[in-house]
Amino acid sequence: MQRQKSILSFFQKSPGSSKDAGARVSNGGASATQFPANQRTTNDSDFNKNSVPMASDSSFEVRGTETPPEKEPRRLFPSGSVEKLEAGGSSLFASIMHKFVKVDDRAKQSQKNQSQGGTSNVRSVSNGLGDPVVKTVAAAPRFSKRDNTLSFGKKSDRDSVVLIESDNDDILGPETPGMRPLVPRLKRISDQFPKFEIDSVPSLINPNKRVKFVEDQMTKVKNQGDTADVISKFEWLDSSQVKDAKGRRPGDPLYDKNTLFIPPDALRKMSASQKQYWSVKCQYMDVVLFFKVGKFYELYEIDAEIGHKELGWKMTISGVGKCRQVGISESGIDEAVQKLVACGYKVGRIEQLETSDQAKARGANSVIQRKLTHVITPSTVTEGNVGPDAVHLLAIKEGNLDLENGSIVYGFAFVDCAALKFWVGFINDDGSCAALGALLMQISPKEVIYESGGLSKETQKALRKYSITGSSAVQLTPLQAVTDFLDVREVRNLIELKGYFKGSSIFRNNALDNVLNHEVTLGALGGLAAHLSRLMLDDVLRNGDIFPYQVYKGCLRMDGQTLVNLEVFGNSADGGPSGTLFKYLDSCMTASGKRLLRRWICHPLKDIEGINNRLNVVEKLTSNPDIMAVVAQYMKKIPDLERLLGRVKASIKTSAAIILPMVGKKILKQRVKSFGSLVKGLRIGLDLLMLLQQEGDILSLLSKVFKLPLLHGGDGLHNFLIQFVAAIDSDFPNYQNHELTDSDAETLTVLIELFVEKATQWSEVIYAISCIDVLRSFSVTASMSAGSMCRSVILPQSMLNQGTRRPILKIKGLWHPFALGVTGGLPVPNDIVLGDDSYGYSPHALLLTGPNMGGKSTLLRATCIAVILAQLGCFVPGEMCSLSIVDIVFTRLGAIDRIMTGESTFFVECTETSSVLQNATQDSLVLLDELGRGTSTFDGYAIAYAVFRHLVEKVNCRLLFATHYHPLTKEFGSHPHVTLQHMACALKSDPHSPKSREELVFLYRLTSGACPESYGLQVAVMAGIPRQVVDAASQAAQVMKKSIGKSFKSSEQRSELSTLHEDWLKSLLNISRNGVGNVVDEDDAYDSLFCLWHELKSAYQSRS
């Protein structure tokens, strides 16, 4: 309460006191920031007698002894030229008209210039970094083809500085997009089409235009050749001589490609500004570095090649050392950085720490101080076109848990820099790396950093496999083990010494005890912290919150391959969101709501109470469309509060950035905008929460889903927030584009420090708003779907059959919610019954057959999607749904290979099946589609038979097994735990066919019994295989049936006495001789007795 009174007193202070306070802070406070009215910057001189050694400290700050001349824009016309033109003087454009005349007229223009006398020739001299210094050269008596000069009449005016000359007549100095010359229209059009010979030009083209077109093409080729000839003069940058900072060549296993060795002799010959640049660049070879020179940002050498390639900037050679460079003015730097980051580059900016006046005050020959202030990467970007999806940077470290059975433990740590949140954890995995795949699919990192040489081949395969899953590839970055991945003791010392994570005692946090006790987890966290520190993101480390992350605990488990097979986040066509579960459920209106929806989909609940709490809210909103409309009205006005809060928290104790010349003003304006948007957005969110409180019922239901802080009363958040709203309205009324004053930095710092004191409560409010947004999205999905939707009934174990622990899944009218959405076809509903029967036994396995393209895979996916939706707390596509909790979902769908990792189709099938057999439990849901088709018929059938029987009799899980091996239906046709069904189809005669051929029609309806055949020949005709080929295949099929007819007949007789019956009889004989207690596996004995009893009962009922 005392804190709130101090806030009010701060807001109510008089203008005079405010000015006094500002003066006091300006004189002695560290947070004051002044912006001179006229700021001037200087450039660096070319010549420096006193060499400066390379910087060795972490700040990369180099102080020289030169004060370079200012870099002024090139003057195109002399002063007072406009007044002379208005007074009737000779036009200045006469001297540059040759730029606009046709090609054929240039000779005449040249003669005219020669007759008018000499010309004023001005050349550009720059330092090693391309800082131009305009120098006037003596006038030439005649026009030279090698000199790019312009004539101004008989007299040569020294003020007529219009040209910058270079050694190459085609290179006109540093060119940026805003300084490119005019390109003829015909040339612009021709550049968009492929090159072709002169003879291919249509004869209808005008001869004059034809000649000009050909010359333009030749000019283009010449320019391309000039660019190709621009090579670096620095020998130590050549690929044949390049070394890292330790002198190691690229072939060395310890070679560090992020560093560069610069010979001492080369360093001594550099100017102070060159040393400033290369002292940083040699340690950041993986980063594109912009170097601030006056009012320009420039790229050099290797980075200049990137700017030329990605941004289309023309590369030039400037300076004494012929340094390759491209550049952009400071007004376009933000856009250029965003483009490079979008292309996957890491981009840094070396800023000027002082103005030219401040540099001169230190000495006449002082050079402007510069420093690498920050590095932006695709995985740490916080502003710009980030999008609503979370941007994660993941660090992973591998350890061996058990060498005998191949168990692996992974420690991981990842960060969302925009939200200022860290997560740490560990996972136990096997050789299939299924858990690692689940982690990668859940968090979808933009970049993965790992210890170089510290990952096994299986882990590297998994990283490559899941790095190409989705619409964008994941960047894999190996780091040096010695410098980046520290041991446990060094990590603890680093965190405590630098005060990371708010200086909090994370090692005494109970929630993190189980996580941080693992060495691999601390190793991953240390690698992440060292990497962020190298990117100048220590503020993120100091102010970030850290949480434990569990991949599977407490939720429905889905490994990475299952998320891929079910197309949860990316479709199988192009990896995009269209036709995915996430896209189907995503009607969220806030960015934080979309991110929360993804986390919920990755972690469906296993807690029945939690599921029902969500379902109660969804049902309430669905039945009250007025409430949904009001919620939507508020939601669409709410900005990305989660990232805004992170941005505001990151600005605490980082006031040093806003004292940079020119850059500081921009940073301060961004902070004002972020803080104002956060305060205004939270006000809208609190208004929504208080409005829902008036409804009564809905808020009581919501309070069971999330924890809501105190809103009303003296200590409530509403009264606390009103004070900040008033402060924004008074001090920053136009916070979106605020005009800065000298006292703004102090005011904003005080406001943010007071506001962040309740950061925990603000996070709870933001989470509550996100939950409401996701639950409203569930309601929209339930009310707007094309088919029927129902609330699922989750059965506890006490309500299952006869008090025994048997799983149940029963859905009536099931349809796939988004499989047919693109074509607009109506879904065909089907009934699924697993684990529930009126006879007292539980057929928990479905053996599914049917024609190709008949809808088997769609039915399997629809069943899995329904279970996920039910345990998410969302309505299920169907008329009725009841189930017991599913702990794990396994899928083996489709036929794919992974040639990039050396895995064949059959190997992929067996790998996924191995994970099922090792980890499935009685409460699991397993989907296997056409297992065994990637090898020979007999091997494939044998594997399918053995796997199916193991899951049916040993695991007893809910199983959907689709196959084209029809003998399986004979083997298991009388098994009490197996139900035979198929996807129905019909044959319709084609009246237009001369041979009265029949056309296959798919009904997509689940029907009892086995399908007689797969109708592969009919599907081949539909696919476009020539009729004569299909006819030949049909004749071959008849011959094969005759040749192995006996085998087919014996297969048909398996329904009477299959190998299962033989095994049961053998078990019965063994029991009769030795007794049940002496049998090795008592469960097998009881299963055999039960199956024989079921056979006898079925036979008796059929005869009666």
Sequence and secondary structure as in RCSB ss.txt:
>XXXX:A:sequence
MQRQKSILSFFQKSPGSSKDAGARVSNGGASATQFPANQRTTNDSDFNKNSVPMASDSSFEVRGTETPPEKEPRR
LFPSGSVEKLEAGGSSLFASIMHKFVKVDDRAKQSQKNQSQGGTSNVRSVSNGLGDPVVKTVAAAPRFSKRDNTL
SFGKKSDRDSVVLIESDNDDILGPETPGMRPLVPRLKRISDQFPKFEIDSVPSLINPNKRVKFVEDQMTKVKNQG
DTADVISKFEWLDSSQVKDAKGRRPGDPLYDKNTLFIPPDALRKMSASQKQYWSVKCQYMDVVLFFKVGKFYELY
EIDAEIGHKELGWKMTISGVGKCRQVGISESGIDEAVQKLVACGYKVGRIEQLETSDQAKARGANSVIQRKLTHV
ITPSTVTEGNVGPDAVHLLAIKEGNLDLENGSIVYGFAFVDCAALKFWVGFINDDGSCAALGALLMQISPKEVIY
ESGGLSKETQKALRKYSITGSSAVQLTPLQAVTDFLDVREVRNLIELKGYFKGSSIFRNNALDNVLNHEVTLGAL
GGLAAHLSRLMLDDVLRNGDIFPYQVYKGCLRMDGQTLVNLEVFGNSADGGPSGTLFKYLDSCMTASGKRLLRRW
ICHPLKDIEGINNRLNVVEKLTSNPDIMAVVAQYMKKIPDLERLLGRVKASIKTSAAIILPMVGKKILKQRVKSF
GSLVKGLRIGLDLLMLLQQEGDILSLLSKVFKLPLLHGGDGLHNFLIQFVAAIDSDFPNYQNHELTDSDAETLTV
LIELFVEKATQWSEVIYAISCIDVLRSFSVTASMSAGSMCRSVILPQSMLNQGTRRPILKIKGLWHPFALGVTGG
LPVPNDIVLGDDSYGYSPHALLLTGPNMGGKSTLLRATCIAVILAQLGCFVPGEMCSLSIVDIVFTRLGAIDRIM
TGESTFFVECTETSSVLQNATQDSLVLLDELGRGTSTFDGYAIAYAVFRHLVEKVNCRLLFATHYHPLTKEFGSH
PHVTLQHMACALKSDPHSPKSREELVFLYRLTSGACPESYGLQVAVMAGIPRQVVDAASQAAQVMKKSIGKSFKS
SEQRSELSTLHEDWLKSLLNISRNGVGNVVDEDDAYDSLFCLWHELKSAYQSRS
>XXXX:A:secstr
 HHHHHHHHHHT  HHHHHHHHHHHHHH SS     SS       S  SS      STT  B  S          
SS TTHHHHHHTT   GGGGGGGGTS GGGHHHHHHHHHHT  EEEEEEEE TT  EEEEEEEEESS  TTS  B
  SSS  TT     B SSTT  SS  GGG     HHHHHHHTS    GGGS TTS HHHHHHHHHHHHHHHHHHH
HHHH     GGGSTTT   TTS  TTSTT  TT     HHHHHTS HHHHHHHHHHTT TTEEEEEEETTEEEEE
THHHHHHHHHH    EEETTTTEEEEEEEGGGHHHHHHHHHHTT EEEEEEESS HHHHHHH TT    EEEEEE
E TTT  SSS  SS   EEEEEEEEEETTTTEEEEEEEEEETTTTEEEEEEEEE TT HHHHHHHHHH  SEEEE
ETT S HHHHHHHHHHHTSSSS  EEEEE TTTTS  HHHHHHHHHHHTTGGG  GGG HHHHHHHTSHHHHHHH
HHHHHHHHHTT HHHHHH EEEE  SSTTB EE HHHHHHTTSSS TTTS STTSHHHHH    SHHHHHHHHHH
HHS B  HHHHHHHHHHHHHHHT HHHHHHHHHHHTT   HHHHHHHHHHTTT GGGGGSTTHHHHHHHHHHHHH
HHHHHHHHHHHHHHHHHHHHSHHHHHHTTTS     SSTTSHHHHHHHHHHHHHHH TTGGG    TTHHHHHHH
HHHHHHTTHHHHHHHHHHHHHHHHHHHHHHHHHH SS EE  EEE GGGSGGGS    EEEEEE  SSSSTTTT 
    EEEEES  TTS    EEEEE  TTSSHHHHHHHHHHHHHHHHHT  EESSEEEEE   EEEEE S   BGG
GTB HHHHHHHHHHHHHHH  TT EEEEESTTTTS HHHHHHHHHHHHHHIIIII  EEEEE S THHHHHSTT 
TTEEEEEEEEEEEE TT TT  EEEEEEEEEEES  S   HHHHHHHTT  HHHHHHHHHHHHHHHHHTHHHHHH
HHGGGTS HHHHHHHHHHHHHHHH GGGSS HHHHHHHHHHHHHHHHHHHHHH 
